[in-house]
Amino acid sequence: MAPKIAGSQSDTEMSVMEQRPFEMRCDVTGVPPPEVTWTKDGVDVHEGGRHGLLQGGRALQFAASLVEDAGVYVCTAKNVAGIDRKRFRLQVLGM
């Protein structure tokens, strides 16, 4: 069964105050279980530093947001049956 991400038909707009924690979630289904990856403005996001990947990559977590975290994030779910993507547009509001 090809991957399916809940809400993938439309972008998700998010705003967070600077220095606040936040999380983006990709609710994914598929058989076999899809591999989930994240990009920000077209560049791969890896776990480490201020980023945490939870639940097999299904959640991208930040301990504290910075202005430079603003951008377009894409969650991609892929398995042998297909691929699905969901876009998040993040705005970080200054203090």
HTML snippet that shows the backbone in 3Dmol.js (N, CA, C, O; Angstrom):
<script src="https://3Dmol.org/build/3Dmol-min.js"></script>
<div id="view" style="width:600px;height:400px;position:relative"></div>
<script>
const pdb = `
ATOM      1  N   MET A   1       0.848  -1.177   0.000  1.00  0.00           N
ATOM      2  CA  MET A   1       0.000   0.000   0.000  1.00  0.00           C
ATOM      3  C   MET A   1       0.897   1.245   0.000  1.00  0.00           C
ATOM      4  O   MET A   1       1.789   1.378   0.838  1.00  0.00           O
ATOM      5  N   ALA A   2       0.653   2.132  -0.929  1.00  0.00           N
ATOM      6  CA  ALA A   2       1.461   3.349  -1.044  1.00  0.00           C
ATOM      7  C   ALA A   2       1.313   4.222   0.205  1.00  0.00           C
ATOM      8  O   ALA A   2       0.263   4.212   0.847  1.00  0.00           O
ATOM      9  N   PRO A   3       2.348   4.966   0.548  1.00  0.00           N
ATOM     10  CA  PRO A   3       2.280   5.857   1.705  1.00  0.00           C
ATOM     11  C   PRO A   3       1.198   6.911   1.535  1.00  0.00           C
ATOM     12  O   PRO A   3       0.922   7.374   0.429  1.00  0.00           O
ATOM     13  N   LYS A   4       0.604   7.271   2.636  1.00  0.00           N
ATOM     14  CA  LYS A   4      -0.394   8.346   2.674  1.00  0.00           C
ATOM     15  C   LYS A   4      -0.126   9.184   3.914  1.00  0.00           C
ATOM     16  O   LYS A   4      -0.055   8.657   5.024  1.00  0.00           O
ATOM     17  N   ILE A   5       0.024  10.496   3.723  1.00  0.00           N
ATOM     18  CA  ILE A   5       0.234  11.429   4.828  1.00  0.00           C
ATOM     19  C   ILE A   5      -1.058  12.209   5.019  1.00  0.00           C
ATOM     20  O   ILE A   5      -1.568  12.814   4.075  1.00  0.00           O
ATOM     21  N   ALA A   6      -1.585  12.196   6.232  1.00  0.00           N
ATOM     22  CA  ALA A   6      -2.816  12.930   6.528  1.00  0.00           C
ATOM     23  C   ALA A   6      -2.633  14.406   6.205  1.00  0.00           C
ATOM     24  O   ALA A   6      -1.668  15.025   6.652  1.00  0.00           O
ATOM     25  N   GLY A   7      -3.556  14.971   5.431  1.00  0.00           N
ATOM     26  CA  GLY A   7      -3.514  16.387   5.103  1.00  0.00           C
ATOM     27  C   GLY A   7      -2.530  16.767   4.028  1.00  0.00           C
ATOM     28  O   GLY A   7      -2.225  17.948   3.865  1.00  0.00           O
ATOM     29  N   SER A   8      -2.019  15.789   3.280  1.00  0.00           N
ATOM     30  CA  SER A   8      -0.981  16.111   2.291  1.00  0.00           C
ATOM     31  C   SER A   8      -1.498  16.911   1.102  1.00  0.00           C
ATOM     32  O   SER A   8      -0.699  17.427   0.322  1.00  0.00           O
ATOM     33  N   GLN A   9      -2.814  17.026   0.945  1.00  0.00           N
ATOM     34  CA  GLN A   9      -3.364  17.747  -0.198  1.00  0.00           C
ATOM     35  C   GLN A   9      -3.208  19.265  -0.067  1.00  0.00           C
ATOM     36  O   GLN A   9      -3.344  19.985  -1.056  1.00  0.00           O
ATOM     37  N   SER A  10      -2.925  19.752   1.135  1.00  0.00           N
ATOM     38  CA  SER A  10      -2.775  21.199   1.314  1.00  0.00           C
ATOM     39  C   SER A  10      -1.595  21.501   2.231  1.00  0.00           C
ATOM     40  O   SER A  10      -1.225  20.693   3.084  1.00  0.00           O
ATOM     41  N   ASP A  11      -1.011  22.686   2.035  1.00  0.00           N
ATOM     42  CA  ASP A  11       0.091  23.122   2.894  1.00  0.00           C
ATOM     43  C   ASP A  11      -0.436  23.427   4.291  1.00  0.00           C
ATOM     44  O   ASP A  11      -1.589  23.825   4.461  1.00  0.00           O
ATOM     45  N   THR A  12       0.416  23.237   5.276  1.00  0.00           N
ATOM     46  CA  THR A  12       0.085  23.603   6.649  1.00  0.00           C
ATOM     47  C   THR A  12       0.867  24.854   7.011  1.00  0.00           C
ATOM     48  O   THR A  12       2.095  24.866   6.932  1.00  0.00           O
ATOM     49  N   GLU A  13       0.161  25.905   7.406  1.00  0.00           N
ATOM     50  CA  GLU A  13       0.789  27.158   7.830  1.00  0.00           C
ATOM     51  C   GLU A  13       0.998  27.102   9.338  1.00  0.00           C
ATOM     52  O   GLU A  13       0.070  26.794  10.086  1.00  0.00           O
ATOM     53  N   MET A  14       2.223  27.401   9.785  1.00  0.00           N
ATOM     54  CA  MET A  14       2.537  27.378  11.209  1.00  0.00           C
ATOM     55  C   MET A  14       3.260  28.654  11.601  1.00  0.00           C
ATOM     56  O   MET A  14       4.074  29.177  10.840  1.00  0.00           O
ATOM     57  N   SER A  15       2.956  29.155  12.802  1.00  0.00           N
ATOM     58  CA  SER A  15       3.668  30.290  13.378  1.00  0.00           C
ATOM     59  C   SER A  15       4.089  29.913  14.779  1.00  0.00           C
ATOM     60  O   SER A  15       3.343  29.264  15.511  1.00  0.00           O
ATOM     61  N   VAL A  16       5.291  30.325  15.147  1.00  0.00           N
ATOM     62  CA  VAL A  16       5.789  30.060  16.491  1.00  0.00           C
ATOM     63  C   VAL A  16       6.577  31.287  16.953  1.00  0.00           C
ATOM     64  O   VAL A  16       7.234  31.950  16.150  1.00  0.00           O
ATOM     65  N   MET A  17       6.505  31.577  18.230  1.00  0.00           N
ATOM     66  CA  MET A  17       7.302  32.667  18.792  1.00  0.00           C
ATOM     67  C   MET A  17       8.761  32.225  18.917  1.00  0.00           C
ATOM     68  O   MET A  17       9.040  31.073  19.251  1.00  0.00           O
ATOM     69  N   GLU A  18       9.667  33.130  18.653  1.00  0.00           N
ATOM     70  CA  GLU A  18      11.092  32.850  18.789  1.00  0.00           C
ATOM     71  C   GLU A  18      11.386  32.348  20.201  1.00  0.00           C
ATOM     72  O   GLU A  18      10.805  32.827  21.175  1.00  0.00           O
ATOM     73  N   GLN A  19      12.291  31.382  20.296  1.00  0.00           N
ATOM     74  CA  GLN A  19      12.754  30.751  21.534  1.00  0.00           C
ATOM     75  C   GLN A  19      11.759  29.737  22.110  1.00  0.00           C
ATOM     76  O   GLN A  19      12.015  29.168  23.172  1.00  0.00           O
ATOM     77  N   ARG A  20      10.642  29.502  21.439  1.00  0.00           N
ATOM     78  CA  ARG A  20       9.661  28.523  21.910  1.00  0.00           C
ATOM     79  C   ARG A  20       9.907  27.179  21.228  1.00  0.00           C
ATOM     80  O   ARG A  20      10.336  27.133  20.076  1.00  0.00           O
ATOM     81  N   PRO A  21       9.635  26.094  21.935  1.00  0.00           N
ATOM     82  CA  PRO A  21       9.732  24.774  21.295  1.00  0.00           C
ATOM     83  C   PRO A  21       8.569  24.583  20.322  1.00  0.00           C
ATOM     84  O   PRO A  21       7.503  25.174  20.493  1.00  0.00           O
ATOM     85  N   PHE A  22       8.784  23.764  19.315  1.00  0.00           N
ATOM     86  CA  PHE A  22       7.692  23.421  18.407  1.00  0.00           C
ATOM     87  C   PHE A  22       7.961  22.075  17.764  1.00  0.00           C
ATOM     88  O   PHE A  22       9.072  21.547  17.811  1.00  0.00           O
ATOM     89  N   GLU A  23       6.911  21.538  17.163  1.00  0.00           N
ATOM     90  CA  GLU A  23       6.991  20.217  16.549  1.00  0.00           C
ATOM     91  C   GLU A  23       6.099  20.188  15.315  1.00  0.00           C
ATOM     92  O   GLU A  23       4.996  20.735  15.317  1.00  0.00           O
ATOM     93  N   MET A  24       6.592  19.542  14.263  1.00  0.00           N
ATOM     94  CA  MET A  24       5.799  19.289  13.065  1.00  0.00           C
ATOM     95  C   MET A  24       5.593  17.779  12.983  1.00  0.00           C
ATOM     96  O   MET A  24       6.528  17.005  13.190  1.00  0.00           O
ATOM     97  N   ARG A  25       4.366  17.368  12.682  1.00  0.00           N
ATOM     98  CA  ARG A  25       4.044  15.950  12.654  1.00  0.00           C
ATOM     99  C   ARG A  25       3.578  15.518  11.264  1.00  0.00           C
ATOM    100  O   ARG A  25       2.840  16.228  10.581  1.00  0.00           O
ATOM    101  N   CYS A  26       4.037  14.332  10.874  1.00  0.00           N
ATOM    102  CA  CYS A  26       3.618  13.685   9.638  1.00  0.00           C
ATOM    103  C   CYS A  26       2.925  12.383  10.025  1.00  0.00           C
ATOM    104  O   CYS A  26       3.590  11.411  10.385  1.00  0.00           O
ATOM    105  N   ASP A  27       1.605  12.357   9.956  1.00  0.00           N
ATOM    106  CA  ASP A  27       0.854  11.145  10.276  1.00  0.00           C
ATOM    107  C   ASP A  27       0.801  10.285   9.022  1.00  0.00           C
ATOM    108  O   ASP A  27       0.030  10.551   8.100  1.00  0.00           O
ATOM    109  N   VAL A  28       1.648   9.233   9.005  1.00  0.00           N
ATOM    110  CA  VAL A  28       1.893   8.429   7.811  1.00  0.00           C
ATOM    111  C   VAL A  28       1.346   7.019   7.982  1.00  0.00           C
ATOM    112  O   VAL A  28       1.472   6.409   9.044  1.00  0.00           O
ATOM    113  N   THR A  29       0.732   6.513   6.906  1.00  0.00           N
ATOM    114  CA  THR A  29       0.359   5.104   6.836  1.00  0.00           C
ATOM    115  C   THR A  29       0.937   4.534   5.552  1.00  0.00           C
ATOM    116  O   THR A  29       1.273   5.278   4.630  1.00  0.00           O
ATOM    117  N   GLY A  30       1.053   3.218   5.494  1.00  0.00           N
ATOM    118  CA  GLY A  30       1.553   2.539   4.307  1.00  0.00           C
ATOM    119  C   GLY A  30       2.112   1.182   4.664  1.00  0.00           C
ATOM    120  O   GLY A  30       2.526   0.951   5.800  1.00  0.00           O
ATOM    121  N   VAL A  31       2.126   0.271   3.681  1.00  0.00           N
ATOM    122  CA  VAL A  31       2.672  -1.071   3.867  1.00  0.00           C
ATOM    123  C   VAL A  31       3.539  -1.376   2.663  1.00  0.00           C
ATOM    124  O   VAL A  31       3.064  -1.297   1.530  1.00  0.00           O
ATOM    125  N   PRO A  32       4.816  -1.727   2.883  1.00  0.00           N
ATOM    126  CA  PRO A  32       5.512  -1.756   4.174  1.00  0.00           C
ATOM    127  C   PRO A  32       5.631  -0.352   4.762  1.00  0.00           C
ATOM    128  O   PRO A  32       5.445   0.641   4.059  1.00  0.00           O
ATOM    129  N   PRO A  33       5.947  -0.276   6.072  1.00  0.00           N
ATOM    130  CA  PRO A  33       6.054   1.045   6.708  1.00  0.00           C
ATOM    131  C   PRO A  33       6.999   1.953   5.922  1.00  0.00           C
ATOM    132  O   PRO A  33       8.133   1.572   5.633  1.00  0.00           O
ATOM    133  N   PRO A  34       6.533   3.145   5.580  1.00  0.00           N
ATOM    134  CA  PRO A  34       7.346   4.063   4.777  1.00  0.00           C
ATOM    135  C   PRO A  34       8.536   4.626   5.550  1.00  0.00           C
ATOM    136  O   PRO A  34       8.505   4.764   6.773  1.00  0.00           O
ATOM    137  N   GLU A  35       9.582   4.944   4.795  1.00  0.00           N
ATOM    138  CA  GLU A  35      10.709   5.707   5.333  1.00  0.00           C
ATOM    139  C   GLU A  35      10.304   7.173   5.252  1.00  0.00           C
ATOM    140  O   GLU A  35       9.801   7.631   4.225  1.00  0.00           O
ATOM    141  N   VAL A  36      10.527   7.909   6.349  1.00  0.00           N
ATOM    142  CA  VAL A  36      10.129   9.317   6.408  1.00  0.00           C
ATOM    143  C   VAL A  36      11.379  10.189   6.486  1.00  0.00           C
ATOM    144  O   VAL A  36      12.252   9.960   7.324  1.00  0.00           O
ATOM    145  N   THR A  37      11.460  11.191   5.606  1.00  0.00           N
ATOM    146  CA  THR A  37      12.574  12.135   5.614  1.00  0.00           C
ATOM    147  C   THR A  37      12.014  13.557   5.599  1.00  0.00           C
ATOM    148  O   THR A  37      10.860  13.779   5.232  1.00  0.00           O
ATOM    149  N   TRP A  38      12.852  14.515   6.002  1.00  0.00           N
ATOM    150  CA  TRP A  38      12.460  15.927   6.060  1.00  0.00           C
ATOM    151  C   TRP A  38      13.475  16.773   5.308  1.00  0.00           C
ATOM    152  O   TRP A  38      14.672  16.484   5.307  1.00  0.00           O
ATOM    153  N   THR A  39      12.965  17.838   4.661  1.00  0.00           N
ATOM    154  CA  THR A  39      13.838  18.856   4.077  1.00  0.00           C
ATOM    155  C   THR A  39      13.342  20.227   4.525  1.00  0.00           C
ATOM    156  O   THR A  39      12.168  20.409   4.849  1.00  0.00           O
ATOM    157  N   LYS A  40      14.266  21.181   4.534  1.00  0.00           N
ATOM    158  CA  LYS A  40      13.920  22.590   4.778  1.00  0.00           C
ATOM    159  C   LYS A  40      14.467  23.381   3.603  1.00  0.00           C
ATOM    160  O   LYS A  40      15.672  23.385   3.348  1.00  0.00           O
ATOM    161  N   ASP A  41      13.578  24.046   2.895  1.00  0.00           N
ATOM    162  CA  ASP A  41      13.963  24.821   1.705  1.00  0.00           C
ATOM    163  C   ASP A  41      14.831  23.987   0.760  1.00  0.00           C
ATOM    164  O   ASP A  41      15.788  24.490   0.171  1.00  0.00           O
ATOM    165  N   GLY A  42      14.477  22.698   0.626  1.00  0.00           N
ATOM    166  CA  GLY A  42      15.164  21.808  -0.306  1.00  0.00           C
ATOM    167  C   GLY A  42      16.414  21.133   0.218  1.00  0.00           C
ATOM    168  O   GLY A  42      17.038  20.363  -0.513  1.00  0.00           O
ATOM    169  N   VAL A  43      16.806  21.394   1.467  1.00  0.00           N
ATOM    170  CA  VAL A  43      18.016  20.811   2.054  1.00  0.00           C
ATOM    171  C   VAL A  43      17.608  19.792   3.124  1.00  0.00           C
ATOM    172  O   VAL A  43      16.733  20.065   3.946  1.00  0.00           O
ATOM    173  N   ASP A  44      18.249  18.614   3.105  1.00  0.00           N
ATOM    174  CA  ASP A  44      17.925  17.571   4.076  1.00  0.00           C
ATOM    175  C   ASP A  44      18.082  18.057   5.507  1.00  0.00           C
ATOM    176  O   ASP A  44      19.037  18.764   5.830  1.00  0.00           O
ATOM    177  N   VAL A  45      17.140  17.675   6.361  1.00  0.00           N
ATOM    178  CA  VAL A  45      17.197  17.977   7.791  1.00  0.00           C
ATOM    179  C   VAL A  45      17.618  16.688   8.496  1.00  0.00           C
ATOM    180  O   VAL A  45      16.987  15.644   8.327  1.00  0.00           O
ATOM    181  N   HIS A  46      18.680  16.770   9.281  1.00  0.00           N
ATOM    182  CA  HIS A  46      19.182  15.610  10.009  1.00  0.00           C
ATOM    183  C   HIS A  46      19.030  15.828  11.503  1.00  0.00           C
ATOM    184  O   HIS A  46      19.033  16.959  11.990  1.00  0.00           O
ATOM    185  N   GLU A  47      18.899  14.728  12.214  1.00  0.00           N
ATOM    186  CA  GLU A  47      18.797  14.811  13.667  1.00  0.00           C
ATOM    187  C   GLU A  47      20.129  15.268  14.238  1.00  0.00           C
ATOM    188  O   GLU A  47      21.195  14.934  13.720  1.00  0.00           O
ATOM    189  N   GLY A  48      20.047  16.029  15.302  1.00  0.00           N
ATOM    190  CA  GLY A  48      21.253  16.508  15.958  1.00  0.00           C
ATOM    191  C   GLY A  48      21.161  17.999  16.213  1.00  0.00           C
ATOM    192  O   GLY A  48      20.375  18.701  15.578  1.00  0.00           O
ATOM    193  N   GLY A  49      21.960  18.471  17.135  1.00  0.00           N
ATOM    194  CA  GLY A  49      21.913  19.882  17.472  1.00  0.00           C
ATOM    195  C   GLY A  49      20.563  20.231  18.062  1.00  0.00           C
ATOM    196  O   GLY A  49      20.154  19.660  19.072  1.00  0.00           O
ATOM    197  N   ARG A  50      19.877  21.160  17.439  1.00  0.00           N
ATOM    198  CA  ARG A  50      18.573  21.609  17.939  1.00  0.00           C
ATOM    199  C   ARG A  50      17.401  20.820  17.365  1.00  0.00           C
ATOM    200  O   ARG A  50      16.263  21.014  17.793  1.00  0.00           O
ATOM    201  N   HIS A  51      17.658  19.933  16.401  1.00  0.00           N
ATOM    202  CA  HIS A  51      16.586  19.164  15.768  1.00  0.00           C
ATOM    203  C   HIS A  51      16.513  17.771  16.379  1.00  0.00           C
ATOM    204  O   HIS A  51      17.533  17.145  16.667  1.00  0.00           O
ATOM    205  N   GLY A  52      15.303  17.308  16.565  1.00  0.00           N
ATOM    206  CA  GLY A  52      15.098  15.932  16.984  1.00  0.00           C
ATOM    207  C   GLY A  52      14.076  15.275  16.080  1.00  0.00           C
ATOM    208  O   GLY A  52      13.044  15.870  15.767  1.00  0.00           O
ATOM    209  N   LEU A  53      14.356  14.050  15.660  1.00  0.00           N
ATOM    210  CA  LEU A  53      13.401  13.275  14.876  1.00  0.00           C
ATOM    211  C   LEU A  53      12.816  12.215  15.796  1.00  0.00           C
ATOM    212  O   LEU A  53      13.549  11.410  16.370  1.00  0.00           O
ATOM    213  N   LEU A  54      11.509  12.215  15.933  1.00  0.00           N
ATOM    214  CA  LEU A  54      10.823  11.307  16.833  1.00  0.00           C
ATOM    215  C   LEU A  54       9.933  10.358  16.045  1.00  0.00           C
ATOM    216  O   LEU A  54       9.558  10.646  14.908  1.00  0.00           O
ATOM    217  N   GLN A  55       9.600   9.240  16.647  1.00  0.00           N
ATOM    218  CA  GLN A  55       8.669   8.274  16.072  1.00  0.00           C
ATOM    219  C   GLN A  55       9.066   7.876  14.652  1.00  0.00           C
ATOM    220  O   GLN A  55       8.250   7.923  13.732  1.00  0.00           O
ATOM    221  N   GLY A  56      10.314   7.491  14.489  1.00  0.00           N
ATOM    222  CA  GLY A  56      10.780   7.049  13.178  1.00  0.00           C
ATOM    223  C   GLY A  56      10.764   8.144  12.134  1.00  0.00           C
ATOM    224  O   GLY A  56      10.579   7.870  10.948  1.00  0.00           O
ATOM    225  N   GLY A  57      10.955   9.385  12.561  1.00  0.00           N
ATOM    226  CA  GLY A  57      10.974  10.517  11.643  1.00  0.00           C
ATOM    227  C   GLY A  57       9.613  11.147  11.413  1.00  0.00           C
ATOM    228  O   GLY A  57       9.502  12.128  10.678  1.00  0.00           O
ATOM    229  N   ARG A  58       8.593  10.605  12.023  1.00  0.00           N
ATOM    230  CA  ARG A  58       7.237  11.124  11.809  1.00  0.00           C
ATOM    231  C   ARG A  58       6.987  12.460  12.505  1.00  0.00           C
ATOM    232  O   ARG A  58       5.964  13.102  12.268  1.00  0.00           O
ATOM    233  N   ALA A  59       7.912  12.877  13.358  1.00  0.00           N
ATOM    234  CA  ALA A  59       7.809  14.183  14.022  1.00  0.00           C
ATOM    235  C   ALA A  59       9.180  14.848  14.004  1.00  0.00           C
ATOM    236  O   ALA A  59      10.194  14.216  14.298  1.00  0.00           O
ATOM    237  N   LEU A  60       9.196  16.126  13.657  1.00  0.00           N
ATOM    238  CA  LEU A  60      10.407  16.938  13.674  1.00  0.00           C
ATOM    239  C   LEU A  60      10.236  17.929  14.810  1.00  0.00           C
ATOM    240  O   LEU A  60       9.299  18.727  14.813  1.00  0.00           O
ATOM    241  N   GLN A  61      11.146  17.876  15.775  1.00  0.00           N
ATOM    242  CA  GLN A  61      11.002  18.668  16.999  1.00  0.00           C
ATOM    243  C   GLN A  61      12.188  19.618  17.153  1.00  0.00           C
ATOM    244  O   GLN A  61      13.335  19.257  16.888  1.00  0.00           O
ATOM    245  N   PHE A  62      11.882  20.841  17.586  1.00  0.00           N
ATOM    246  CA  PHE A  62      12.894  21.847  17.875  1.00  0.00           C
ATOM    247  C   PHE A  62      12.776  22.231  19.341  1.00  0.00           C
ATOM    248  O   PHE A  62      11.674  22.473  19.835  1.00  0.00           O
ATOM    249  N   ALA A  63      13.904  22.289  20.038  1.00  0.00           N
ATOM    250  CA  ALA A  63      13.885  22.658  21.459  1.00  0.00           C
ATOM    251  C   ALA A  63      13.532  24.130  21.644  1.00  0.00           C
ATOM    252  O   ALA A  63      12.815  24.485  22.579  1.00  0.00           O
ATOM    253  N   ALA A  64      14.033  24.987  20.754  1.00  0.00           N
ATOM    254  CA  ALA A  64      13.747  26.426  20.815  1.00  0.00           C
ATOM    255  C   ALA A  64      13.882  26.983  19.404  1.00  0.00           C
ATOM    256  O   ALA A  64      14.904  26.779  18.748  1.00  0.00           O
ATOM    257  N   SER A  65      12.874  27.671  18.946  1.00  0.00           N
ATOM    258  CA  SER A  65      12.879  28.186  17.578  1.00  0.00           C
ATOM    259  C   SER A  65      13.759  29.427  17.455  1.00  0.00           C
ATOM    260  O   SER A  65      13.871  30.234  18.379  1.00  0.00           O
ATOM    261  N   LEU A  66      14.371  29.548  16.294  1.00  0.00           N
ATOM    262  CA  LEU A  66      15.150  30.733  15.940  1.00  0.00           C
ATOM    263  C   LEU A  66      14.579  31.305  14.649  1.00  0.00           C
ATOM    264  O   LEU A  66      13.934  30.591  13.881  1.00  0.00           O
ATOM    265  N   VAL A  67      14.814  32.581  14.412  1.00  0.00           N
ATOM    266  CA  VAL A  67      14.296  33.229  13.204  1.00  0.00           C
ATOM    267  C   VAL A  67      14.740  32.464  11.954  1.00  0.00           C
ATOM    268  O   VAL A  67      13.975  32.348  10.997  1.00  0.00           O
ATOM    269  N   GLU A  68      15.960  31.945  11.956  1.00  0.00           N
ATOM    270  CA  GLU A  68      16.456  31.228  10.773  1.00  0.00           C
ATOM    271  C   GLU A  68      15.780  29.876  10.556  1.00  0.00           C
ATOM    272  O   GLU A  68      16.011  29.237   9.529  1.00  0.00           O
ATOM    273  N   ASP A  69      14.958  29.431  11.493  1.00  0.00           N
ATOM    274  CA  ASP A  69      14.191  28.199  11.294  1.00  0.00           C
ATOM    275  C   ASP A  69      13.007  28.408  10.357  1.00  0.00           C
ATOM    276  O   ASP A  69      12.442  27.432   9.864  1.00  0.00           O
ATOM    277  N   ALA A  70      12.618  29.648  10.100  1.00  0.00           N
ATOM    278  CA  ALA A  70      11.500  29.936   9.203  1.00  0.00           C
ATOM    279  C   ALA A  70      11.811  29.393   7.812  1.00  0.00           C
ATOM    280  O   ALA A  70      12.955  29.429   7.359  1.00  0.00           O
ATOM    281  N   GLY A  71      10.779  28.894   7.148  1.00  0.00           N
ATOM    282  CA  GLY A  71      10.963  28.381   5.797  1.00  0.00           C
ATOM    283  C   GLY A  71       9.913  27.349   5.460  1.00  0.00           C
ATOM    284  O   GLY A  71       8.910  27.200   6.158  1.00  0.00           O
ATOM    285  N   VAL A  72      10.165  26.632   4.365  1.00  0.00           N
ATOM    286  CA  VAL A  72       9.251  25.590   3.907  1.00  0.00           C
ATOM    287  C   VAL A  72       9.879  24.231   4.208  1.00  0.00           C
ATOM    288  O   VAL A  72      10.956  23.900   3.712  1.00  0.00           O
ATOM    289  N   TYR A  73       9.188  23.467   5.021  1.00  0.00           N
ATOM    290  CA  TYR A  73       9.607  22.114   5.381  1.00  0.00           C
ATOM    291  C   TYR A  73       8.739  21.121   4.622  1.00  0.00           C
ATOM    292  O   TYR A  73       7.537  21.333   4.458  1.00  0.00           O
ATOM    293  N   VAL A  74       9.352  20.036   4.159  1.00  0.00           N
ATOM    294  CA  VAL A  74       8.612  18.992   3.459  1.00  0.00           C
ATOM    295  C   VAL A  74       8.908  17.658   4.118  1.00  0.00           C
ATOM    296  O   VAL A  74      10.062  17.263   4.280  1.00  0.00           O
ATOM    297  N   CYS A  75       7.841  16.977   4.494  1.00  0.00           N
ATOM    298  CA  CYS A  75       7.911  15.620   5.012  1.00  0.00           C
ATOM    299  C   CYS A  75       7.635  14.693   3.824  1.00  0.00           C
ATOM    300  O   CYS A  75       6.615  14.835   3.149  1.00  0.00           O
ATOM    301  N   THR A  76       8.540  13.746   3.570  1.00  0.00           N
ATOM    302  CA  THR A  76       8.378  12.808   2.466  1.00  0.00           C
ATOM    303  C   THR A  76       8.319  11.397   3.026  1.00  0.00           C
ATOM    304  O   THR A  76       9.190  10.988   3.793  1.00  0.00           O
ATOM    305  N   ALA A  77       7.292  10.657   2.640  1.00  0.00           N
ATOM    306  CA  ALA A  77       7.133   9.258   3.043  1.00  0.00           C
ATOM    307  C   ALA A  77       7.247   8.401   1.784  1.00  0.00           C
ATOM    308  O   ALA A  77       6.548   8.634   0.798  1.00  0.00           O
ATOM    309  N   LYS A  78       8.146   7.398   1.830  1.00  0.00           N
ATOM    310  CA  LYS A  78       8.393   6.601   0.634  1.00  0.00           C
ATOM    311  C   LYS A  78       8.532   5.133   1.007  1.00  0.00           C
ATOM    312  O   LYS A  78       9.175   4.794   2.001  1.00  0.00           O
ATOM    313  N   ASN A  79       7.921   4.256   0.199  1.00  0.00           N
ATOM    314  CA  ASN A  79       8.164   2.816   0.284  1.00  0.00           C
ATOM    315  C   ASN A  79       8.125   2.259  -1.135  1.00  0.00           C
ATOM    316  O   ASN A  79       8.020   3.026  -2.092  1.00  0.00           O
ATOM    317  N   VAL A  80       8.209   0.940  -1.286  1.00  0.00           N
ATOM    318  CA  VAL A  80       8.261   0.343  -2.624  1.00  0.00           C
ATOM    319  C   VAL A  80       6.973   0.580  -3.413  1.00  0.00           C
ATOM    320  O   VAL A  80       6.975   0.476  -4.639  1.00  0.00           O
ATOM    321  N   ALA A  81       5.874   0.897  -2.724  1.00  0.00           N
ATOM    322  CA  ALA A  81       4.583   1.093  -3.392  1.00  0.00           C
ATOM    323  C   ALA A  81       4.350   2.531  -3.853  1.00  0.00           C
ATOM    324  O   ALA A  81       3.434   2.785  -4.635  1.00  0.00           O
ATOM    325  N   GLY A  82       5.173   3.482  -3.374  1.00  0.00           N
ATOM    326  CA  GLY A  82       4.967   4.854  -3.811  1.00  0.00           C
ATOM    327  C   GLY A  82       5.539   5.888  -2.869  1.00  0.00           C
ATOM    328  O   GLY A  82       6.384   5.589  -2.025  1.00  0.00           O
ATOM    329  N   ILE A  83       5.058   7.124  -3.029  1.00  0.00           N
ATOM    330  CA  ILE A  83       5.601   8.262  -2.289  1.00  0.00           C
ATOM    331  C   ILE A  83       4.481   9.279  -2.036  1.00  0.00           C
ATOM    332  O   ILE A  83       3.564   9.416  -2.846  1.00  0.00           O
ATOM    333  N   ASP A  84       4.565   9.987  -0.910  1.00  0.00           N
ATOM    334  CA  ASP A  84       3.653  11.083  -0.613  1.00  0.00           C
ATOM    335  C   ASP A  84       4.452  12.169   0.099  1.00  0.00           C
ATOM    336  O   ASP A  84       5.464  11.884   0.740  1.00  0.00           O
ATOM    337  N   ARG A  85       3.995  13.416  -0.015  1.00  0.00           N
ATOM    338  CA  ARG A  85       4.691  14.547   0.602  1.00  0.00           C
ATOM    339  C   ARG A  85       3.691  15.488   1.259  1.00  0.00           C
ATOM    340  O   ARG A  85       2.542  15.607   0.831  1.00  0.00           O
ATOM    341  N   LYS A  86       4.159  16.152   2.310  1.00  0.00           N
ATOM    342  CA  LYS A  86       3.364  17.198   2.958  1.00  0.00           C
ATOM    343  C   LYS A  86       4.272  18.388   3.217  1.00  0.00           C
ATOM    344  O   LYS A  86       5.397  18.235   3.695  1.00  0.00           O
ATOM    345  N   ARG A  87       3.765  19.589   2.892  1.00  0.00           N
ATOM    346  CA  ARG A  87       4.524  20.833   3.078  1.00  0.00           C
ATOM    347  C   ARG A  87       4.030  21.603   4.289  1.00  0.00           C
ATOM    348  O   ARG A  87       2.832  21.703   4.549  1.00  0.00           O
ATOM    349  N   PHE A  88       5.000  22.145   5.022  1.00  0.00           N
ATOM    350  CA  PHE A  88       4.719  23.005   6.172  1.00  0.00           C
ATOM    351  C   PHE A  88       5.425  24.339   5.922  1.00  0.00           C
ATOM    352  O   PHE A  88       6.618  24.367   5.619  1.00  0.00           O
ATOM    353  N   ARG A  89       4.696  25.426   6.047  1.00  0.00           N
ATOM    354  CA  ARG A  89       5.293  26.764   5.931  1.00  0.00           C
ATOM    355  C   ARG A  89       5.394  27.336   7.335  1.00  0.00           C
ATOM    356  O   ARG A  89       4.380  27.625   7.971  1.00  0.00           O
ATOM    357  N   LEU A  90       6.629  27.499   7.820  1.00  0.00           N
ATOM    358  CA  LEU A  90       6.866  27.946   9.187  1.00  0.00           C
ATOM    359  C   LEU A  90       7.293  29.405   9.204  1.00  0.00           C
ATOM    360  O   LEU A  90       8.196  29.820   8.478  1.00  0.00           O
ATOM    361  N   GLN A  91       6.616  30.172  10.057  1.00  0.00           N
ATOM    362  CA  GLN A  91       6.975  31.561  10.305  1.00  0.00           C
ATOM    363  C   GLN A  91       7.391  31.650  11.766  1.00  0.00           C
ATOM    364  O   GLN A  91       6.677  31.173  12.648  1.00  0.00           O
ATOM    365  N   VAL A  92       8.558  32.265  12.028  1.00  0.00           N
ATOM    366  CA  VAL A  92       9.043  32.459  13.403  1.00  0.00           C
ATOM    367  C   VAL A  92       8.910  33.945  13.715  1.00  0.00           C
ATOM    368  O   VAL A  92       9.485  34.799  13.039  1.00  0.00           O
ATOM    369  N   LEU A  93       8.133  34.226  14.759  1.00  0.00           N
ATOM    370  CA  LEU A  93       7.852  35.601  15.135  1.00  0.00           C
ATOM    371  C   LEU A  93       8.834  36.067  16.207  1.00  0.00           C
ATOM    372  O   LEU A  93       9.015  35.381  17.213  1.00  0.00           O
ATOM    373  N   GLY A  94       9.471  37.224  16.008  1.00  0.00           N
ATOM    374  CA  GLY A  94      10.450  37.758  16.949  1.00  0.00           C
ATOM    375  C   GLY A  94       9.790  38.166  18.266  1.00  0.00           C
ATOM    376  O   GLY A  94       8.593  38.445  18.335  1.00  0.00           O
ATOM    377  N   MET A  95      10.609  38.188  19.287  1.00  0.00           N
ATOM    378  CA  MET A  95      10.114  38.552  20.626  1.00  0.00           C
ATOM    379  C   MET A  95       9.875  40.057  20.706  1.00  0.00           C
ATOM    380  O   MET A  95       9.458  40.561  21.749  1.00  0.00           O
TER     381      MET A  95
END
`;
const viewer = $3Dmol.createViewer("view");
viewer.addModel(pdb, "pdb");
viewer.setStyle({}, {cartoon: {color: "spectrum"}});
viewer.zoomTo();
viewer.render();
</script>
